[in-house]
Structure formats: structure tokens, C-alpha cells
Amino acid sequence: MAAIVYFREFNGALGAEVPTAKNGETIQFKSSDDPNVEAEGGAVNPMISPNSGVYRSYEKYIIAYLQDLGGSANISNIEAFIDGSTPDDGVAIFAKVQLAYATPLGGGYDAAGAMLAVKEDLFTKTAGDPLVLGAGPFVEGDELASVGSHLVMQMEAYPSSSTGESSAFNLVLRYDEA
């Protein structure tokens, strides 16, 4: 039996953050700090295609969750990358690895809502050059817990973006089992 490891999305103020399982679920960038996926056309907190400047989503904090080692002694080398797609025109997603959770920045038009520190274009992170989220090893006792560092992401929309539903892409969680 294989280990069961998946992403969880954290939302909320530091100290009151709430995790939501994202095993096979959509992670949606939008203008609110919650994990709910809103349908295009009925979205309450959608991203905006700006007439000028840059409009940013709330930051998304994602972390690997080790549910079960499934008979393995440990998992290690937790990584994340994009598989097989590119962003829509006028849209970018930036990412960084952060050890601790912080209250997500609110995005919007204001530069104060923009992701801080060193960030990378998420779509340059591939199987050959992934974001490293944790070396491990993560062992028995780490089960039923978050493991590794947070993957923090934020979408930016530019005036060249279009309205409507954006393309989907695959965010891959990779790790070694021993």
C-alpha cells in the first residue's frame, strides 16, 4: 500500500487558520481568503481583469499533509511543480516556499497586497526544476500532520487578461517513499 499524502489549503488569520483538504480538488485564486470554489458566472469573489495596472488574488497557502505512511518507513523529498500547461495570456502565478504560515496578503490593486520576498513564476517549476517543500524524512509520528514547508501562491491579472473561466493546470505533489 502506498503512502497517502495530499495538499491542504490554509485560510484565515494567523492563529485562527483553517485547513481544507485538496486531495484531487480545485485550488481557486480569487478576491477572498477561503477555499471554496466558485462557478464562473456566479462567483461572489472573482479575480478582476484590470483596465490598467495589476490585480492580485489573495495569497494561497498550501502544505503537504501526511495522512498515512501505508506501510512505508518514511517519505522524503517533497516537491511541487506544474505539469503540462501554461498560463492564460495576461495572467501569471507566482510562488515561494515559506516555513511558517502567515495571514494571507489580500491582493487587490494595492502593492501592499502583493506577495513579499523572493518569488518565482510557478509555470517555470517543472519536474526537472521543482519547488522543494521539505527534505524529510517524515516518519511514523508525522502521520496525520502537515509536513514540509508551505507553498505560497498568488495570481496576478494584467490588462491583457480576459474575463471568464481561466484554463486549469495541474499542480503536482511529488515525494519519495522508503
C-alpha positions as CSV (number, residue, x, y, z in Angstrom):
1,M,0.0,0.0,0.0
2,A,1.3,3.5,-0.9
3,A,1.6,6.4,1.5
4,I,-1.4,8.9,1.4
5,V,-0.1,12.4,1.0
6,Y,-2.1,15.4,-0.4
7,F,-2.2,19.2,-0.3
8,R,-4.3,21.1,2.3
9,E,-5.1,24.8,1.8
10,F,-4.9,27.0,4.8
11,N,-7.0,30.2,5.1
12,G,-7.7,32.7,7.8
13,A,-5.8,35.0,10.2
14,L,-2.6,33.6,11.9
15,G,-3.7,31.7,14.9
16,A,-7.2,31.1,13.5
17,E,-6.2,29.4,10.3
18,V,-8.4,26.6,9.0
19,P,-7.1,23.7,6.7
20,T,-9.1,22.3,3.9
21,A,-8.2,19.0,2.2
22,K,-7.4,19.5,-1.5
23,N,-6.8,15.9,-2.5
24,G,-8.0,16.0,-6.1
25,E,-9.8,19.2,-5.5
26,T,-9.5,22.6,-7.3
27,I,-7.5,25.4,-5.8
28,Q,-9.1,28.7,-7.0
29,F,-7.4,32.1,-7.0
30,K,-9.9,34.8,-6.1
31,S,-10.6,38.0,-4.2
32,S,-11.3,36.4,-0.9
33,D,-9.4,34.2,1.6
34,D,-11.4,31.0,1.5
35,P,-11.0,27.5,-0.1
36,N,-14.5,27.5,-1.7
37,V,-14.6,27.0,-5.5
38,E,-17.0,29.4,-7.1
39,A,-18.6,28.7,-10.5
40,E,-17.8,31.1,-13.4
41,G,-20.7,33.5,-13.9
42,G,-21.9,33.1,-10.3
43,A,-18.7,34.0,-8.5
44,V,-19.0,36.2,-5.5
45,N,-15.3,37.0,-5.1
46,P,-13.8,36.7,-8.6
47,M,-10.5,37.9,-9.9
48,I,-10.7,41.1,-11.9
49,S,-9.3,41.8,-15.4
50,P,-8.0,45.3,-14.8
51,N,-8.2,48.2,-17.3
52,S,-4.7,49.2,-16.1
53,G,-2.2,48.1,-13.5
54,V,-2.1,44.7,-11.8
55,Y,-4.9,43.0,-9.9
56,R,-3.8,40.2,-7.5
57,S,-5.6,37.4,-5.8
58,Y,-5.4,36.6,-2.1
59,E,-2.3,34.5,-1.4
60,K,-2.9,30.8,-1.2
61,Y,-1.1,28.8,1.5
62,I,-0.8,25.1,0.5
63,I,1.1,22.4,2.5
64,A,1.5,18.6,2.2
65,Y,-0.4,16.5,4.6
66,L,0.8,13.1,5.6
67,Q,-2.4,11.0,6.2
68,D,-0.8,7.6,6.3
69,L,2.6,6.0,5.5
70,G,0.8,3.0,4.1
71,G,3.5,0.6,5.2
72,S,6.4,2.7,4.1
73,A,9.1,3.6,6.7
74,N,9.1,7.3,5.7
75,I,8.5,9.8,2.9
76,S,11.1,12.4,1.9
77,N,12.0,15.0,-0.8
78,I,8.6,16.7,-1.0
79,E,8.3,18.8,-4.2
80,A,5.7,20.7,-6.2
81,F,5.7,21.6,-9.9
82,I,3.3,22.3,-12.8
83,D,2.7,19.6,-15.3
84,G,1.9,20.3,-18.9
85,S,0.2,23.6,-19.2
86,T,0.9,27.3,-19.5
87,P,-0.9,30.3,-18.0
88,D,-3.5,32.2,-20.0
89,D,-2.4,35.4,-21.7
90,G,-2.4,38.3,-19.2
91,V,-2.2,36.1,-16.1
92,A,0.8,35.0,-14.0
93,I,1.0,32.9,-10.9
94,F,3.9,33.5,-8.5
95,A,5.1,31.1,-5.8
96,K,7.5,30.9,-2.9
97,V,8.3,28.4,-0.2
98,Q,7.7,29.6,3.4
99,L,8.4,27.6,6.6
100,A,5.6,29.1,8.7
101,Y,2.0,30.2,8.0
102,A,1.2,33.9,8.0
103,T,-2.1,35.6,7.4
104,P,-2.5,35.7,3.6
105,L,-2.0,39.0,1.9
106,G,-5.2,40.4,0.4
107,G,-4.0,41.1,-3.2
108,G,-6.1,43.7,-5.0
109,Y,-4.6,46.7,-6.8
110,D,-2.5,47.9,-3.9
111,A,1.2,46.9,-3.9
112,A,0.8,46.2,-0.1
113,G,-1.3,43.2,-1.1
114,A,1.5,41.7,-3.3
115,M,3.5,38.7,-2.3
116,L,6.6,39.6,-0.4
117,A,10.2,38.2,-0.6
118,V,11.7,36.2,-3.3
119,K,9.1,34.7,-5.6
120,E,9.2,32.7,-8.8
121,D,7.0,32.2,-11.8
122,L,5.1,29.0,-10.9
123,F,5.0,27.9,-14.5
124,T,8.8,27.7,-14.7
125,K,8.7,25.0,-12.0
126,T,8.8,21.6,-13.7
127,A,9.6,18.0,-12.9
128,G,13.3,18.9,-13.7
129,D,13.3,22.1,-11.5
130,P,10.6,21.7,-8.8
131,L,9.9,23.8,-5.7
132,V,11.4,21.9,-2.8
133,L,9.0,21.8,0.1
134,G,10.8,19.5,2.5
135,A,13.7,17.1,2.6
136,G,12.5,14.9,5.4
137,P,12.5,12.1,6.2
138,F,9.0,12.3,7.6
139,V,8.3,9.2,9.7
140,E,5.7,7.5,11.9
141,G,4.5,10.1,14.3
142,D,4.3,12.7,11.5
143,E,1.2,10.9,10.2
144,L,-2.0,13.0,10.4
145,A,0.1,16.1,10.3
146,S,1.3,18.8,7.8
147,V,4.8,18.0,6.6
148,G,7.4,20.3,5.0
149,S,7.1,24.0,4.2
150,H,4.1,25.9,2.8
151,L,3.8,26.6,-0.9
152,V,2.5,30.2,-1.1
153,M,1.0,31.2,-4.4
154,Q,-0.6,34.4,-5.8
155,M,-2.2,35.1,-9.2
156,E,-1.7,38.4,-11.0
157,A,-4.0,39.6,-13.8
158,Y,-2.9,42.3,-16.2
159,P,-4.9,44.5,-18.7
160,S,-4.3,41.9,-21.4
161,S,-6.2,39.2,-19.4
162,S,-9.7,38.2,-20.5
163,T,-12.8,37.6,-18.4
164,G,-14.4,34.2,-17.9
165,E,-13.1,31.0,-16.6
166,S,-9.3,30.5,-16.9
167,S,-7.5,27.4,-18.0
168,A,-6.9,24.7,-15.5
169,F,-3.4,23.4,-14.8
170,N,-2.0,20.5,-12.8
171,L,-0.1,21.2,-9.6
172,V,1.9,18.0,-8.9
173,L,2.9,16.9,-5.4
174,R,5.9,14.5,-5.6
175,Y,7.8,12.7,-2.9
176,D,9.9,9.6,-2.3
177,E,8.8,6.6,-0.2
178,A,11.2,4.3,1.6
